[in-house]
Amino acid sequence: MQGGRLVVLSVIRQSLSQRHRLSAILSAFKVPHRTYYDWLNYAPSHRDKRRKKLISLVHALWKAHPEYGYVRIAKAIRQTFKLKLSNRTVWSIMSNLGIHSIMCHKRNRKPTTITQKPQMPNLIQQLDDLSGVVTTDITYVQLKSG
């Protein structure tokens, strides 16, 4: 059966009020007896309480500052409420809640060169004969030292 602990417990209570046997109900739902009694005596742990508190803090901070990412929200919680928590904890809470920051993409434009004078024309292409062109050949000769 799909559903959480509270849903299954409410259905079991309804079945018990109709005078059905507990073992028949639990076998129909494929729930072991030990699990049923654990569900009856369930009390949230310290970790569950802390996580619920963190979820509400993260959601409240995100509502107030939707541009904050998980790093800034974690830093704000650490500074404001003096709680110890990692950035990854806030990241997992935000991903479970399906929330994320509103990012402003910075435009990284490279500087462009602005020429105020027209560029020099290619003088070699305008020559009829290449008499005005000087060409050289640079040859490196290695000499023995000393």
C-alpha positions in Angstrom: 0.0 0.0 0.0 1.3 3.4 -0.9 1.3 6.0 1.8 3.1 7.1 4.9 3.0 5.8 8.4 0.1 8.1 9.4 -2.0 7.0 6.5 -1.5 3.3 7.2 -2.1 3.8 10.9 -5.4 5.5 10.2 -6.6 2.7 7.9 -5.6 0.1 10.5 -7.5 2.0 13.2 -10.6 2.1 11.0 -10.3 -1.7 10.4 -9.9 -2.3 14.1 -13.0 -0.3 14.9 -14.9 -2.6 12.5 -13.8 -5.5 14.7 -11.2 -7.0 12.3 -8.3 -8.9 13.8 -5.0 -7.1 14.0 -3.0 -10.0 12.5 -5.3 -10.2 9.5 -5.1 -6.4 8.9 -1.3 -6.4 9.1 -0.9 -9.4 6.8 -3.2 -7.7 4.3 -1.0 -4.6 4.3 2.2 -6.7 4.5 3.3 -4.8 7.6 5.2 -6.8 10.3 3.9 -6.6 13.8 7.1 -5.0 15.1 6.8 -2.2 12.5 3.2 -1.6 13.6 4.2 -1.2 17.2 7.2 1.0 16.3 4.8 3.2 14.4 2.5 3.4 17.4 5.3 4.4 19.7 7.0 6.8 17.2 8.6 10.0 18.5 10.6 12.2 16.3 14.3 12.1 17.0 16.5 15.1 17.7 17.8 14.9 14.1 14.3 14.9 12.7 13.3 18.0 14.8 16.5 19.8 13.8 16.0 19.0 10.1 12.4 20.2 10.2 13.6 23.5 11.8 16.3 23.9 9.2 13.8 23.3 6.4 11.6 26.1 7.7 14.6 28.4 8.1 15.9 27.7 4.6 12.5 28.2 3.1 11.9 31.5 5.0 15.3 32.9 4.0 14.8 31.9 0.4 11.3 33.6 0.4 12.9 36.8 1.8 15.9 36.6 -0.6 15.2 34.5 -3.7 18.5 35.6 -5.2 20.5 33.8 -2.5 22.0 30.4 -3.3 22.7 27.6 -0.9 26.1 29.0 0.1 24.7 32.4 1.1 21.7 30.9 2.9 23.9 28.6 4.9 26.2 31.5 5.8 23.1 33.6 6.9 21.8 30.7 9.1 25.3 30.2 10.7 25.7 34.0 11.4 22.1 34.8 12.5 21.1 31.7 14.4 24.5 30.4 15.5 23.8 26.9 14.1 26.4 24.5 12.9 25.6 23.3 9.4 27.3 22.6 6.2 26.6 24.1 2.8 25.8 20.6 1.5 23.0 20.3 4.1 21.4 23.5 2.8 21.9 22.3 -0.8 20.1 19.0 -0.1 17.2 20.8 1.6 16.9 23.2 -1.2 16.9 20.4 -3.8 14.4 18.4 -1.9 12.1 21.5 -1.7 12.7 22.1 -5.4 13.9 25.7 -4.9 16.9 27.4 -6.3 18.3 30.9 -6.5 17.5 33.4 -9.2 20.8 33.8 -10.9 21.9 37.0 -12.6 24.2 36.0 -15.4 27.1 38.4 -15.6 27.9 39.3 -19.1 31.6 38.7 -19.6 32.3 40.7 -22.6 35.9 40.9 -23.8 37.3 44.3 -24.5 37.2 45.3 -28.1 39.8 47.4 -30.0 38.5 50.6 -31.3 40.6 52.0 -34.2 40.2 55.7 -34.8 42.5 55.7 -37.9 41.8 53.6 -40.9 44.2 50.7 -41.0 47.2 50.9 -43.4 46.5 49.3 -46.7 48.7 46.3 -47.8 51.3 48.1 -49.9 52.8 44.9 -51.5 49.5 44.2 -53.3 49.6 47.5 -55.0 53.0 47.1 -56.5 53.3 46.1 -60.2 56.7 44.7 -59.9 58.3 43.6 -56.6 61.3 45.9 -57.0 60.5 47.9 -54.0 60.2 44.9 -51.7 63.2 43.8 -49.7 63.3 40.2 -48.7 65.8 38.6 -46.3 66.6 35.1 -45.2 67.7 34.6 -41.7 69.9 31.6 -41.2 71.2 30.5 -37.9 74.7 29.1 -37.9 75.8 27.4 -34.7 79.5 28.1 -33.8 81.6 26.2 -31.5 82.4 28.3 -28.4 86.0 29.0 -27.6 
